[in-house]
Amino acid sequence: MTTEKCNCFEDVLNRAKVELKKQVKGEITEFDVRWMNYSFFLSGDYSPVNPQLEMSYREFKRSGEPKVNLTKKQISITCSYCPMCGRELAKTGGEA
């Protein structure tokens, strides 16, 4: 079973560029729109943009008081399906 790759991310980005440029007032130069959290894989069929989750929490000091600063951590999620069209992504190699 061969699944053709979709162009969903490219299509959505190109449509967004057109609409976002309409929102800019006056003359501009060097207009650019790009995906955040872009990932580059050397092999396989993966979603080029992966959602990222951010976690933050406040720890306690030994005295029992809350620390002043928050601890922040992030993880990225690799999609098994195209989030735009639902096409199953055909991965190669080991399990994701």
C-alpha positions in Angstrom: 0.0 0.0 0.0 1.6 3.3 -1.2 0.3 6.5 0.3 1.1 9.7 -1.6 2.5 12.5 0.5 0.2 15.4 1.0 1.1 19.1 0.6 -1.2 20.2 3.4 1.4 22.2 5.3 2.7 23.9 2.2 -0.8 24.7 1.0 -1.9 26.1 4.4 1.2 28.2 4.7 0.8 29.7 1.2 -2.8 30.6 1.9 -1.9 32.1 5.3 0.8 34.2 3.6 -1.8 35.7 1.2 -4.3 36.5 4.0 -1.8 37.8 6.5 -0.2 40.1 4.0 -3.6 41.7 3.4 -3.7 42.6 7.1 -0.4 44.6 6.9 -1.0 48.3 6.4 1.2 50.4 4.1 4.2 49.4 2.0 6.5 46.7 3.3 9.5 44.7 2.3 10.9 41.3 3.2 7.5 39.8 4.3 7.9 36.2 5.5 5.6 33.7 7.2 6.8 30.4 8.5 5.9 27.5 10.7 7.0 27.5 14.3 8.4 24.3 15.8 9.5 23.1 12.4 11.2 19.6 12.4 13.6 18.1 9.9 13.7 14.3 9.6 16.4 12.6 7.6 14.1 9.7 6.6 10.5 8.7 6.6 7.2 10.5 6.1 6.7 12.8 9.1 4.7 15.9 9.8 7.1 18.8 9.3 5.5 20.8 12.1 5.1 19.2 15.5 2.9 20.6 18.3 4.8 21.6 21.4 3.5 21.4 25.0 4.9 23.6 27.6 4.7 22.8 31.3 5.4 25.1 34.2 5.3 24.6 37.9 6.6 26.2 41.1 8.6 24.1 43.5 8.9 24.5 47.2 12.0 25.5 49.2 13.1 23.3 52.1 11.5 25.8 54.4 8.1 25.0 52.8 7.8 28.4 51.0 7.2 28.5 47.3 10.3 29.3 45.2 10.3 32.7 43.4 10.9 31.3 39.9 8.8 28.9 37.9 10.4 25.8 36.4 9.5 25.5 32.7 9.9 22.5 30.4 8.7 21.6 26.9 8.1 18.5 24.8 7.3 18.2 21.1 4.8 15.6 19.9 5.4 13.8 16.6 2.2 13.2 14.7 1.1 9.8 13.3 -1.4 11.4 11.0 -1.4 14.6 9.0 -3.3 17.0 11.3 -4.7 18.8 8.2 -6.1 16.0 6.1 -5.9 12.9 8.3 -3.6 11.0 6.0 -1.6 8.3 7.9 2.1 9.1 7.7 4.2 6.2 6.5 7.2 6.0 8.8 10.3 4.1 8.0 12.7 2.5 10.5 11.8 1.8 14.1 8.7 2.9 16.0 8.2 6.6 16.6 
